[in-house]
């Protein structure tokens, strides 16, 4: 029975986002199985290795939660900007700016700074650094009408270049060069600026998990239950109507993009303030782009932000063990994630077009 011949109630259920996501997940798992077989590995062994890498030990579980928390911060910011009618694709650059600001602030603190002072200052510096980076795009959008998609995208490369410059120049943040083997990275952050572990010495899970959860809940409440959230939503729906109602459209857009950048910068600060507690080239590991994907898949739902972030975080951790234990390239997990994104996007687009066609016919 094809979908077109199915009863209307069943067709509606099959077009539900959860049903589409489940179907896309099954197809993506099928692609993953093909990749495992193509790599010459036993599917049962590969699945066991993936499960071990995601849930098999306190270390793998904590690593997965840390990755998910970073993704959730970036995706939450993306959702805030989206509510204001903007598409923030600059999470990677804002993350780099936040990490750079956090490292510079933490290294300027005295060695014996207490954690009650050092950690908040480091995280605040990361937030402000990301906000400042996103504000460049917001100003260009409001004053010149320059597309925020283009400016935030290009600022990603500038942010990565700024980090590279900072960790290669001794006059900036590079650690003192004592030999030819000295790595191009900053000195280690003082103890008082490092995020504490929250699950014991066997788990790398840090306070970024709690920070991300708090940011997600607070942002959801503000956007759904406060006048500020209603104003952002109004601007996102129609800037012209919002202007006629007297709303400060430019300021609200700047705020939305600034908060998005701040949350991405906070994610960058958390990476710097976690082991190995240094700012290094490529420290972001592509989290900014992965967080963008999470935000796109969540489609404005904060519950979906949490769920997709956890899914991607656990898959990333499991992919590392998949390569070590089963001999399957870790890039296979990235391929499965990409296929999942494409399938969900295509399914959602198909569902919306079918719904629109049915509505027009009615």
Secondary structure, DSSP 8 states (H G I E B T S, - for coil): --GGGS-HHHHHHHTSHHHHHHHHHHHHHHHHHHHHHHTT--HHHHHHHHHHHHHSSHHHHHHHHHHHHHHHHHHHHHHHHHHTT-----HHHHHHHHHHHHHHHHHHS-TT--HHHHHHHHHHHHHHHHHHHHHHHHHHHHHH---HHHHHHHHHHHHHHHHHHHHH-TTTTB----STT--SBB----GGGS--BSS-TT---BTHHHHHHHHHHHHHHHHHHSHHHHHHHHHHH-HHHHHHTT--HHHHHHHHHHHHHHHHHHHHHHHHTSTT-S-BTTTTTTHHHHHHHHHHHHTT-HHHHHHHHHHHHHHHHHHHHHHHHH---THHHHHHHHHHHHHHHHHHHHHHHHHHHHHHH-
